[in-house]
Amino acid sequence: MRGDMTRITKELDAWPESNEEMLVLIESFDRLQKKHVREYVLKLCVFSVPTTQAEIDAVLKAGDKLAIAAALHARKLDFWD
Protein backbone atom coordinates (compact mmCIF):
# COMPACT_ATOMS: atom_id res chain seq x y z
CA MET A 1 0.00 0.00 0.00
CA ARG A 2 2.92 2.30 -0.66
CA GLY A 3 0.74 4.64 -2.75
CA ASP A 4 -1.28 5.50 0.37
CA MET A 5 1.79 6.59 2.36
CA THR A 6 2.71 10.24 2.72
CA ARG A 7 5.70 11.28 0.66
CA ILE A 8 8.75 12.44 2.58
CA THR A 9 9.95 16.00 1.98
CA LYS A 10 13.65 16.37 1.22
CA GLU A 11 15.43 19.66 0.66
CA LEU A 12 18.64 20.22 -1.26
CA ASP A 13 20.60 23.40 -0.53
CA ALA A 14 23.07 24.04 -3.33
CA TRP A 15 25.79 26.63 -3.82
CA PRO A 16 26.62 26.60 -7.56
CA GLU A 17 29.79 28.51 -8.37
CA SER A 18 28.97 29.30 -12.01
CA ASN A 19 26.10 29.65 -14.45
CA GLU A 20 27.06 26.30 -15.94
CA GLU A 21 26.90 24.64 -12.51
CA MET A 22 23.48 26.22 -12.02
CA LEU A 23 22.21 24.67 -15.25
CA VAL A 24 23.62 21.24 -14.36
CA LEU A 25 22.04 21.55 -10.90
CA ILE A 26 18.58 22.36 -12.32
CA GLU A 27 18.75 19.51 -14.85
CA SER A 28 19.94 17.02 -12.21
CA PHE A 29 17.28 18.15 -9.76
CA ASP A 30 14.59 17.69 -12.43
CA ARG A 31 15.78 14.12 -13.10
CA LEU A 32 15.70 13.35 -9.36
CA GLN A 33 12.19 14.76 -9.02
CA LYS A 34 10.93 12.59 -11.86
CA LYS A 35 12.72 9.48 -10.63
CA HIS A 36 11.44 9.76 -7.04
CA VAL A 37 8.04 11.40 -7.57
CA ARG A 38 6.21 8.74 -5.57
CA GLU A 39 8.60 8.62 -2.62
CA TYR A 40 9.64 12.23 -2.07
CA VAL A 41 8.62 15.85 -2.35
CA LEU A 42 11.91 17.43 -3.36
CA LYS A 43 12.67 21.10 -2.74
CA LEU A 44 15.63 23.03 -4.07
CA CYS A 45 17.25 25.99 -2.34
CA VAL A 46 20.06 27.92 -4.00
CA PHE A 47 22.22 29.92 -1.61
CA SER A 48 19.58 29.07 1.04
CA VAL A 49 16.88 30.79 -1.04
CA PRO A 50 13.93 28.58 -2.05
CA THR A 51 13.53 27.89 -5.76
CA THR A 52 10.02 27.52 -7.12
CA GLN A 53 8.91 24.89 -9.58
CA ALA A 54 8.07 27.75 -11.98
CA GLU A 55 11.72 28.93 -11.85
CA ILE A 56 12.95 25.39 -12.50
CA ASP A 57 10.50 24.91 -15.38
CA ALA A 58 11.52 28.25 -16.92
CA VAL A 59 15.12 27.03 -17.17
CA LEU A 60 14.19 23.60 -18.49
CA LYS A 61 11.80 24.94 -21.16
CA ALA A 62 13.96 27.85 -22.33
CA GLY A 63 15.44 28.02 -25.80
CA ASP A 64 18.69 29.23 -24.22
CA LYS A 65 18.80 27.24 -20.99
CA LEU A 66 22.18 28.61 -19.97
CA ALA A 67 21.00 32.22 -20.24
CA ILE A 68 17.93 31.56 -18.11
CA ALA A 69 19.99 29.55 -15.61
CA ALA A 70 22.43 32.49 -15.44
CA ALA A 71 19.57 34.91 -14.73
CA LEU A 72 18.23 32.64 -11.99
CA HIS A 73 21.74 32.27 -10.53
CA ALA A 74 22.05 36.07 -10.42
CA ARG A 75 18.59 36.47 -8.79
CA LYS A 76 19.46 34.02 -6.05
CA LEU A 77 22.77 35.80 -5.38
CA ASP A 78 21.07 39.22 -5.43
CA PHE A 79 18.68 38.08 -2.71
CA TRP A 80 21.49 38.67 -0.21
CA ASP A 81 22.30 42.23 -1.37
N, C-alpha and C positions, 0 to 999 in steps of 0.2 A: 504494500500500500504506500509505496514511496511517493506517489503523486499527491497524496493527501498531507504529506508532511510540509511544514513551513520551511521555505528556503532560508538558508543562512546568509546573512549579509557580511560581505568581506570588502574591505577598503584598501586600495593601493595608493600610497602616497609616493609620487615620483618627482625627481628633480632632474629633468633633462637638461643637458648642458648645451644643446644646439637645436636649431630648427629641425635638422635631420633626425636627431634623437627623439624629438617631439613627435614627428611623423611615425617613426618606428613604434614608439610607445602607443600611440592611438591605434595603429593597425594591430599590434599585438593584443591590446586590451579588447578590441572588437572580436578577435578570434577567441579569446578566453571567454568572453560573454556568451558567444554562440555555442561554444563547446560545453559550458557548464550552466546553461540557462535553467535547467531543472533543479540543480543543486544549490545554486548561489545567486544572490543579488549582488552584483559587483559594482563598486563605486570607485571612481578615479578622482584623486586629488593631485593637482600639480602645484608644487611649491606650497602645499597645505591649503590650497584653494580648491573647493569642489568644482568639478567639471560636469556640465550637464550632458545628457544624452544628445540634445540638440547641437551642442558644440562638437561632440564626437562625430555625429552624423554629417555635420557641415564639412568637416575635414575629409571624411570618407567618400562623400558624394561630389567633392569639388573637382573641377577640370584640372586645376593646378593644386594638388594636395599639399605640396610643400609650401606654397605661398599661404594657404589657409592655416596650415599647421604653424607656420612662422607667426602669423597674426595672433593665433591663440596663445602661443608661447609668450609673445610680447604682452598680451592682456593679462596673463597670469602673473608675469613679473611685475607689471605696472600696478597690480593690486597692492603691492607693498610700498609704493611711493606715496 
